[in-house]
Amino acid sequence: MSGTFVGMPAFPKAAHEAVNNPTLRGNLRHATHTIRTKRAKAVAEVSDWAELREAGKRIKDHTLRHLDDYLVQLEESVTAAGGVVHWAADAEEANRIVTELVRATGEREVVKVKSMATQEIGLNEALEAAGIHAYETDLAELIVQLGKDRPSHILVPAIHRNRGEIRDIFVREMGAWGRAAPEGLTDTPAELAEAARLHLREKFLRAKVGISGANFMVAETGTLVVVESEGNGRMCLTLPETLISVVGIEKIVPTWRDLEVFLQTLPRSSTAERMNPYTSMWTGTTDGDGPRAFHLVLLDNGRTDTLADEVGRQALRCIRCSACLNVCPVYERAGGHAYGSVYPGPIGAILSPQLRGTASEIDASLPYASSLCGACYEVCPVAIDIPEVLVHLRERIAQGGRATRDGNTVVLKPAKGHAAERAAMRAARWAFSHPGALGTGQRLASRTRRFHPRTLPGPGRAWSGTRDLPVVPAESFREWWQRTRGGKDTTK
């Protein structure tokens, strides 16, 4: 995975700065509460939502188990329809392929559909380094790009911005990127949308190369699917002469019938719409209709490593609806930037450490960026048990980090910062396996309870700074049982 965000501080430090920003917290609270309330109403309208959720889970699990077969079928279908398939093992290879494809057209600018895969690999930066300008056309992505910012939400990348901030960005930056903002622009949504439409229209009509991702790929026909709400995707997918799509290998569904399930669950779970406003589908190329050349770049970038983990692989079911972000109490307060990844929130906390590994401070901290309340699992339309994966990754980090492949050898990188935790667990294991020593320790703790501190010293202060240590009882359960029951089982 790209190192675009690597180098940021660990989640606790980044989140600490975010929670002290009242404007950010206000923006996030208003947006997430609004979205999740609408979503709850939209989902409640569907009588068979639980069945659809289970169907989506089973389709995804089946596809992941047979991913190698479906990838071959997809390549054959795309090729037969006139497209060209490229395979990219990592971000560097994907960026090189796309850059060479754009250069081959002789163009120096491209328009883009909102794509998390291209953000994941840092494609815009790679194109810029090659002298190619990439223009985001999704409204929220446009705001982020003009503001020299980073996305902070899967569905609404500019969720951390309010209308006043967006208006200031448009007035200040639009002129340097193309058509300037209208004179006297206010912060009313209609005026901001119109300013963006006028700014983007000239780019749509001029661009010869379009770049997209895809929400789904249908293996049996080679069809790619993009769902969006603004119509900018339709413009990028149909007007350019060359279309390049960068898609993660996990986005496959086997058949059209499988696609039907997700076209019901994705709109309601993401934008709370009964039906997606713009659902664009294309299969290869067609003379006189749409782009004359189509290239599909299939992206691995850590996905096969994730697939090898029997617990962690369920993260690859994700259909990027963002429902988990909107119900997460941690995300609502910390915002997306604290996660140091294009994938923020609960899904990012389990996906990014698997795609990138846990060598960096930020990735090693992400599985701990959760209260394990389980709200994310309850709303996930493909039933990803995010709390289960979080605990699994915490265990892996504490025991030795990520297993990576070096040639034919699997190497377990040593974990950092967990020596004290491992030592404490070893001591606890010894104590629980020696009842006499455990009883002595409990009696000693009870006798000295008046002298126990309310907070932990040293590094433990970070944990106990906002909570008191549990009070040790005057006697242990063993002592109470011996005193009241004589140590005998009186239930028989």
Secondary structure as GFF3:
##gff-version 3
##sequence-region A 1 492
A	DSSP	alpha_helix	11	19	.	.	.	ID=ss1
A	DSSP	alpha_helix	22	44	.	.	.	ID=ss2
A	DSSP	alpha_helix	49	65	.	.	.	ID=ss3
A	DSSP	alpha_helix	67	80	.	.	.	ID=ss4
A	DSSP	beta_strand	84	88	.	.	.	ID=ss5
A	DSSP	alpha_helix	91	105	.	.	.	ID=ss6
A	DSSP	beta_strand	109	112	.	.	.	ID=ss7
A	DSSP	alpha_helix	116	121	.	.	.	ID=ss8
A	DSSP	alpha_helix	123	129	.	.	.	ID=ss9
A	DSSP	beta_strand	133	136	.	.	.	ID=ss10
A	DSSP	alpha_helix	139	146	.	.	.	ID=ss11
A	DSSP	alpha_helix	163	177	.	.	.	ID=ss12
A	DSSP	alpha_helix	189	206	.	.	.	ID=ss13
A	DSSP	beta_strand	209	212	.	.	.	ID=ss14
A	DSSP	beta_strand	216	218	.	.	.	ID=ss15
A	DSSP	beta_strand	223	228	.	.	.	ID=ss16
A	DSSP	alpha_helix	232	238	.	.	.	ID=ss17
A	DSSP	beta_strand	242	248	.	.	.	ID=ss18
A	DSSP	three_ten_helix	249	251	.	.	.	ID=ss19
A	DSSP	beta_strand	252	253	.	.	.	ID=ss20
A	DSSP	alpha_helix	256	270	.	.	.	ID=ss21
A	DSSP	beta_strand	278	283	.	.	.	ID=ss22
A	DSSP	beta_strand	293	299	.	.	.	ID=ss23
A	DSSP	alpha_helix	303	307	.	.	.	ID=ss24
A	DSSP	three_ten_helix	312	317	.	.	.	ID=ss25
A	DSSP	alpha_helix	323	327	.	.	.	ID=ss26
A	DSSP	alpha_helix	329	334	.	.	.	ID=ss27
A	DSSP	three_ten_helix	337	339	.	.	.	ID=ss28
A	DSSP	alpha_helix	345	356	.	.	.	ID=ss29
A	DSSP	alpha_helix	361	365	.	.	.	ID=ss30
A	DSSP	three_ten_helix	366	368	.	.	.	ID=ss31
A	DSSP	alpha_helix	375	379	.	.	.	ID=ss32
A	DSSP	alpha_helix	386	399	.	.	.	ID=ss33
A	DSSP	beta_strand	403	406	.	.	.	ID=ss34
A	DSSP	beta_strand	409	412	.	.	.	ID=ss35
A	DSSP	alpha_helix	419	432	.	.	.	ID=ss36
A	DSSP	alpha_helix	435	447	.	.	.	ID=ss37
A	DSSP	three_ten_helix	449	451	.	.	.	ID=ss38
A	DSSP	three_ten_helix	458	460	.	.	.	ID=ss39
A	DSSP	alpha_helix	461	464	.	.	.	ID=ss40
A	DSSP	alpha_helix	477	485	.	.	.	ID=ss41
###
